[in-house]
Amino acid sequence: MVVKHLTDDEVQQYVVDKQYCEVKIVEHIHLCEECRSKVEVYRLLITNIRQQPQPAFNFNLSELVVQRLPLSKEKRSDGLLLWILLFIGIGSMGAILYYFEISFVYLFRGIAAIFIYLIIITALTVITGLFIAMYKKYNSEMKLLESS
C-alpha cells in the first residue's frame, strides 16, 4: 500500500488554522503517525516563535532620520520656470505656424471658418486645462515634500 504523506505546507496549515483545513488533511493526520509527529514539531516551533520578544532597536531611529534631513527650507521660485515654459511654448507654436503656413491653408481649405475657430478654441482650452492641472499637482507634491 502506497501512502502519500502531507506536504509541509499542508501540515503548517493544519497547525496554524485547523478549522479551515480540508477534511482529507485532518483525516490523514489522525491516521498517520509520521504526519502527527510533524504537526507536533511545527506546533512547538510556532509557539516558541510567538514567545520570543519582539526585536527592537536600542536607539531612536526617527531621531536619526530627522537629524539627517536638510534644515533649510528655501522658498522656491516657480514663476520664472512658468514664464520660460510659456515663452518656449508660444515661440514653438509661432515657429510652426510660420514655417508650415501653406500646409495649414491646404489642411483647412474646405472647412467653414467658424469650425476652424471652434477647433482652435477647444484645443487651447483643453491644453490650458491640462497644463493647469499638471501645475497644481506639481505644486501640491512639492509642498508635501517640503512639509515632510
C-alpha positions as CSV (number, residue, x, y, z in Angstrom):
1,M,0.0,0.0,0.0
2,V,1.4,3.4,-1.0
3,V,0.7,6.2,1.5
4,K,1.3,9.7,0.3
5,H,2.2,11.9,3.3
6,L,1.2,15.5,3.6
7,T,3.4,18.3,2.4
8,D,5.0,20.7,4.9
9,D,2.6,23.5,3.7
10,E,-0.4,21.3,4.5
11,V,0.9,20.4,7.9
12,Q,1.6,24.0,8.7
13,Q,-1.9,25.0,7.6
14,Y,-3.3,22.4,9.9
15,V,-1.2,23.7,12.9
16,V,-1.9,27.4,12.2
17,D,-5.6,27.2,11.3
18,K,-7.1,23.7,11.8
19,Q,-10.7,24.8,11.2
20,Y,-10.1,25.9,7.6
21,C,-8.2,22.7,6.6
22,E,-9.6,20.3,4.1
23,V,-11.2,17.2,5.6
24,K,-8.7,14.9,3.9
25,I,-5.8,16.6,5.7
26,V,-7.4,16.3,9.1
27,E,-8.3,12.6,8.5
28,H,-4.8,11.9,7.3
29,I,-3.2,13.4,10.4
30,H,-5.5,11.3,12.6
31,L,-4.4,8.2,10.8
32,C,-0.7,8.8,10.1
33,E,1.8,8.7,12.9
34,E,4.6,10.4,10.9
35,C,2.4,13.4,9.9
36,R,1.2,13.7,13.6
37,S,4.9,13.9,14.7
38,K,5.4,16.7,12.0
39,V,2.4,18.5,13.5
40,E,3.9,18.4,17.0
41,V,7.2,19.7,15.7
42,Y,5.6,22.6,13.9
43,R,3.3,23.3,16.9
44,L,6.4,23.6,19.1
45,L,8.2,25.8,16.6
46,I,5.3,28.2,16.2
47,T,4.7,28.5,20.0
48,N,8.4,29.2,20.6
49,I,8.5,31.8,17.8
50,R,5.4,33.5,19.3
51,Q,7.0,33.5,22.8
52,Q,10.2,35.3,21.6
53,P,10.4,39.0,22.4
54,Q,9.8,41.5,19.6
55,P,13.0,42.8,18.1
56,A,13.7,46.5,19.0
57,F,16.4,49.0,18.2
58,N,18.5,50.2,21.1
59,F,18.3,53.7,19.5
60,N,15.7,56.0,18.3
61,L,15.6,55.6,14.6
62,S,13.2,58.5,13.9
63,E,15.6,61.0,15.6
64,L,18.5,59.8,13.5
65,V,16.5,60.3,10.3
66,V,15.3,63.7,11.3
67,Q,18.9,64.8,12.1
68,R,20.0,63.9,8.6
69,L,17.2,65.9,6.9
70,P,18.2,69.3,5.5
71,L,17.3,72.1,7.9
72,S,16.9,75.0,5.5
73,K,13.6,75.3,3.7
74,E,14.3,77.8,0.9
75,K,11.3,79.3,-0.9
76,R,11.1,78.0,-4.4
77,S,10.7,80.4,-7.3
78,D,8.5,78.7,-9.9
79,G,7.3,81.9,-11.5
80,L,10.4,82.1,-13.7
81,L,10.1,78.5,-14.7
82,L,6.5,79.1,-15.7
83,W,7.3,82.1,-17.8
84,I,10.2,80.3,-19.5
85,L,7.9,77.3,-20.4
86,L,5.2,79.6,-21.6
87,F,7.6,81.6,-23.8
88,I,9.0,78.3,-25.2
89,G,5.5,77.0,-25.9
90,I,4.3,80.2,-27.6
91,G,7.5,80.5,-29.6
92,S,7.3,76.9,-30.8
93,M,3.7,77.4,-31.9
94,G,4.6,80.6,-33.7
95,A,7.5,78.9,-35.5
96,I,5.4,76.0,-36.5
97,L,2.7,78.3,-37.9
98,Y,5.3,80.5,-39.7
99,Y,7.1,77.6,-41.4
100,F,4.1,75.4,-42.2
101,E,1.6,78.2,-43.1
102,I,0.9,76.8,-46.5
103,S,0.3,73.3,-45.2
104,F,-2.3,74.6,-42.7
105,V,-4.0,76.5,-45.5
106,Y,-4.4,73.3,-47.5
107,L,-5.4,71.4,-44.4
108,F,-8.4,73.7,-43.6
109,R,-9.4,74.6,-47.1
110,G,-12.9,73.1,-47.3
111,I,-13.9,73.8,-43.7
112,A,-16.0,76.8,-42.7
113,A,-14.2,79.5,-40.7
114,I,-16.5,79.0,-37.6
115,F,-15.4,75.4,-37.3
116,I,-11.8,76.3,-37.5
117,Y,-12.2,78.8,-34.7
118,L,-14.2,76.2,-32.6
119,I,-11.4,73.6,-33.1
120,I,-8.7,76.1,-32.1
121,I,-10.6,77.3,-29.1
122,T,-11.4,73.8,-27.9
123,A,-7.8,72.7,-28.4
124,L,-6.5,75.7,-26.5
125,T,-9.0,75.2,-23.7
126,V,-8.1,71.5,-23.3
127,I,-4.4,72.2,-23.3
128,T,-4.7,75.0,-20.9
129,G,-6.8,72.9,-18.5
130,L,-4.3,70.1,-18.6
131,F,-1.4,72.4,-18.0
132,I,-3.1,74.0,-15.0
133,A,-4.0,70.6,-13.5
134,M,-0.4,69.4,-14.1
135,Y,1.0,72.5,-12.5
136,K,-1.3,72.3,-9.4
137,K,-0.4,68.6,-9.0
138,Y,3.3,69.6,-9.2
139,N,2.8,72.3,-6.6
140,S,0.9,70.0,-4.2
141,E,3.6,67.3,-4.4
142,M,6.3,69.8,-3.8
143,K,4.5,71.2,-0.8
144,L,4.1,67.6,0.5
145,L,7.8,67.0,0.1
146,E,8.7,70.3,1.8
147,S,6.4,69.6,4.8
148,S,7.7,66.1,5.4
